[in-house]
Amino acid sequence: MTFVEILRQAQSLSHDERKQLAILLIEGLDNVSQKPYTLLDFAGIAADFADEEDPQDYINRIRQEWNNRP
């Protein structure tokens, strides 16, 4: 679900429900961990990318995509 879809659904709520939702979202921000990530936190995150593609071909493709971006 995208942010826009969530926003559209929230707009269909009553004023009191939107207010309650806003409070819950703000309170939820306090519970988010501010711990910095370590390299080990990312272990295996993209393991499936290398399954079928040669690493050098992957790098070349990514560079080409980067160079061709608008």
C-alpha angles and dihedrals in degrees: 000000000000129000090250092054091050091048092051091051091047090052089060090061123095120261092259092048092051090049091050091048091051091051092049092049093049093046089049090060090066090059094055112109114243092196111134116242122251126211089254090061088069097049111133094001094130101022093128092058092073096048098099108006128080109244093234091049089051092052092047091050093049092048091050091050090049092050093048097049116120 
